[in-house]
Amino acid sequence: MAATAMLHVRMDKDLKAQGNAALAAIGLSAADAVRLLYHRIVADQAFPLELKVPNATTLEAMAEIDAMRKSGAAGFESAEALFESLND
């Protein structure tokens, strides 16, 4: 058996609890998930998620949705209204 090494990670308690619950639901422990992550990194020689800095358009859309959430206003009253706006 290969020698093992310990990896310590600090994170928010709630994030850890929620993450552990989600992993448990699919039959994995946190240690299993980290091992899988590292296996993918080694196999692909890349991080398995696409990480990008948002561009100006994306930042503007993010600010718009934040403002909508803070005001409690929905962007559309219904799905039909959303689809109608897309046809304009």
C-alpha positions in Angstrom: 0.0 0.0 0.0 1.3 3.5 -0.8 2.2 5.9 1.9 -0.6 8.3 2.8 -0.5 12.0 3.7 -3.0 14.2 5.6 -4.7 17.2 4.1 -6.3 19.7 6.4 -8.9 22.2 5.1 -10.6 25.0 6.9 -14.1 26.0 5.9 -17.4 27.4 7.3 -19.2 24.9 9.6 -22.5 25.3 7.8 -20.9 24.7 4.4 -19.2 21.6 5.7 -22.4 20.2 7.2 -24.4 20.9 4.0 -21.6 19.4 1.8 -21.3 16.3 4.0 -25.1 15.8 3.9 -25.1 16.1 0.1 -22.1 13.7 -0.2 -23.7 11.2 2.2 -26.9 11.2 0.1 -24.8 9.9 -2.8 -22.8 7.5 -0.7 -19.5 9.4 -0.4 -17.6 10.8 2.6 -15.8 14.1 2.5 -12.5 12.2 2.2 -13.8 10.2 -0.7 -14.8 13.4 -2.5 -11.4 15.0 -2.0 -9.7 11.8 -3.2 -11.9 11.8 -6.3 -11.2 15.5 -6.9 -7.4 14.8 -6.8 -7.7 11.8 -9.1 -9.5 14.0 -11.6 -6.9 16.7 -11.3 -4.1 14.2 -11.8 -5.8 12.5 -14.7 -6.9 15.6 -16.6 -4.0 17.8 -15.4 -6.6 20.5 -14.8 -9.2 21.6 -12.3 -12.4 19.7 -13.1 -14.6 22.8 -12.9 -14.4 25.7 -15.3 -13.4 28.8 -13.2 -13.6 32.2 -14.9 -13.5 35.8 -13.9 -16.9 37.2 -15.0 -16.9 39.7 -17.9 -18.7 43.1 -17.8 -22.0 41.7 -19.1 -22.1 38.9 -16.6 -21.2 41.3 -13.7 -24.0 43.6 -14.8 -26.5 40.7 -14.9 -25.3 39.6 -11.4 -25.8 43.1 -10.0 -29.3 43.2 -11.6 -30.3 39.9 -10.0 -28.8 41.0 -6.6 -30.9 44.2 -6.8 -34.0 42.1 -7.7 -33.4 39.8 -4.7 -32.9 42.6 -2.3 -36.0 44.4 -3.4 -38.1 41.2 -3.3 -39.4 42.0 -6.8 -39.7 39.2 -9.3 -38.4 39.9 -12.8 -41.6 38.3 -14.2 -45.0 37.6 -12.8 -45.2 34.3 -14.6 -43.3 31.9 -16.9 -45.6 33.1 -19.7 -44.5 36.7 -19.1 -40.9 35.7 -19.3 -41.4 33.9 -22.6 -43.4 36.8 -24.0 -40.5 39.1 -23.2 -38.1 36.8 -25.1 -40.3 37.1 -28.2 -40.1 41.0 -28.2 
